[in-house]
Amino acid sequence: MPRPRVHDEVLRQRLLALAGEKLSERGPEGVSLRALAQEAGTTTRAIYSLFGGREQLLRAVFDEAFARFGAHLAEVAGTGDPREDILRLGRAYRASALDDPHFYVVMFGSTPSGVKPGQRSQQRAADTFEPLRRSVERGMRQGVLRQDDPLRVATALWSAVHGLVSLELGGHLAVELGDPAEFFEASMRAALTGWEAD
């Protein structure tokens, strides 16, 4: 009697990465289980075995995207200096986007019609914002950042970092700006300076 084929975590991660690429490039219509299986060197049966079906696979892509993003942010150790912590979170945000550009597009691009992130993905998405919000609150308590609504300040800082990263990933930063990492760092510091206490 033949032994059942084992579908391991390596295959699961490969399928998630490939599906993330297709989803970010072509939307949900571009994710064909047959084509995905062929590209991954497996069968559609393996995809059904690992994920349950196409919709569950697409949800798993969202979940994986936020899990990877959250892991990058979780690696940022607090320094006790809220300004430095905010800068470190910004760098981790950029690193995550550069490491997993397709997952970044899945997370922050327009949610494709017919694809609804699951509850776990929605919670992970919300959780990724918390380290920044907490750092902003610490900065206000320590008198480093001016008093304002922490959510408002954290959102403004996130927007600056998000915009810079999106421009870089899209190839929209002018060559004349020089090294993207240096431009990102200078821009991030300028955005933070705007919220510092007088």
N, C-alpha and C positions, 0 to 999 in steps of 0.2 A: 504494500500500500504506500503511495507517495506521501511524503510529509508535506503538511501545509506550508506555504511560503510565508516567511516572517517579514512583516513590513516594519522596519525599525525607525528610530528617531532620525537617523541620517536621511532616509528617504522622505520622511515627513518634512524635514527642514528644507530639503531640495525642492519639494513640491510647493511649499509655501513661498520660497524665494521666486520660483518660476511664475507662480500664479500672481505674486505681487508685481512682477515685471509686466505681465500681460494686463493686469488690472489697471496699473498706473499709465500704461501706454495706450491701451485701446478700450478701457472700460470693461464692464462685465461681459459684454457681447464678445470681447476678444479672448475670453477664457473658455476654451474648449477642453473638456476633460480628455478626449481622445488625443488631441494634439499635445496637451500637457503631459500625458502619460508617455507618449512617444518621445518627447524631448527629454524626459527624466529617465528614460530607459526602463519603464515599468508598464503596468497595465491599468486600465480604468478600474478593474476590480480592486487593485491596490488602493486607488484613491477612495473608492467607496468604503473599503475596509478601514482606512485611516480616518476618514472625515465624515462618511455617511452620505455624501452627495455634493453636488456643485454649490448649493447655497451654503451649506455648512463649511465647505472649503473657503468660500469668499469671506465668511464671518471669521474663520480661523486666521485669514490673512490680516484682517483688521486687528484681531487680538494679538497676533504675533508682532505686528508693527508697533503697537503701543507697549507691548512687553519689552521689546528691544530698546525703544526710546526710553522707557522708564528705567531700564537697567543702566543705560548710559548716565542718566541723571542721578541714580542712586549711588553711583561710584564717586560722586562729588562729596568729598569729606568737608564738613564744616570747619572753618578756621577760627571762628569767633569774631571775625571781621565781616560784617554783613556785605560791605561793598565787594570785598574779594570773593565772598561766596556767590554773589550775584554774577560777577564776571566769570567765575568758574562754571556756573550753571549755563551761562551763555556759550562758553566754549564747548561744553558737553553737548549742548543742543546742536551746535554746528557739526561736531564730530559725528554725532548720531546720523545727521542728515547726509553727510559725506560718505559714511560707512554703508548706509542703507538708503540710497536715494529713491528707489522704487517704493520702499515702505513709507518714506517721508511723504511722497506724493499721495499714497493711499490714505495716510492720516490726515493730511492738511489740504488736499485737493478737494474739489467738489465731490460729495458723496454720490457715487453713481446711482442712477435710478434702479430700483429693484434690489439694492444691496443695503440691508439695514444692519449696522454693527450690533452685536449682541450686548447684553447687559454687562458682561465682564469687560468688553472693549470700552464701553462707555465709562465704566468705573475707572479703568486704567487710564483713560484719557484725562478724566478729572484729577486723578491722583498725580499725574505728571506735572500739573500746575502748582501743586502744594509746596514743593521746596522753594520755588521762587517767591510765592506769597509769604511763606514763613520768614524768608530772609529779609524781605521788605519790611515786615512787621518788626523784626529784630532791629533793623536799621532805624526805624522810627522810634522805638523804645530807647535806643542808645543815643538818639539825637543826631545820628549820622545823616539820615534822610529827613526831609521836611515832613511835617505832619499833614497827612492827606488820607484819603481812603486807600488802604493797602491794596484792595482789589484793583482800584483804578491805576495805581502806580505799577503794580505787577503786570497788569495788562498792557500798559504803555511800554514797559521794558520788553515784555515778550514780543509785542508787535514790532519793535525795532529789530530785535534779533531775527524774528521770523522773516521780516522783509528782506534783510540782508542775505539770509541763507537762501531764500527763494530766488532772489536775483542771481546769486552765485550758481545755484543748481541749474537755473534756466539759461546760463551763459549770457546774462544781461549786464554784467559788470564790465565797464569799459577797460580795455587793456591799459590805458593811461593811468588808471588808479593804482597800478602796481600789484604787488603781492596780495591776493585776496585775504589771506590770514591777517596780514598787517592792517589792511583796510578794515576788516571786520573788528579787530581789536580796538583800533582808534575810534571807530563809529560807536561801538558798544560802550566804551568809556565816556564818550561825549553824551550819549543818551543817559547814562547813569548820572553824570555830573549835573544834568538838568534837574534832577530830583534831589540833589544833596541839600542839606540844611545850610542856611546862610552863616 
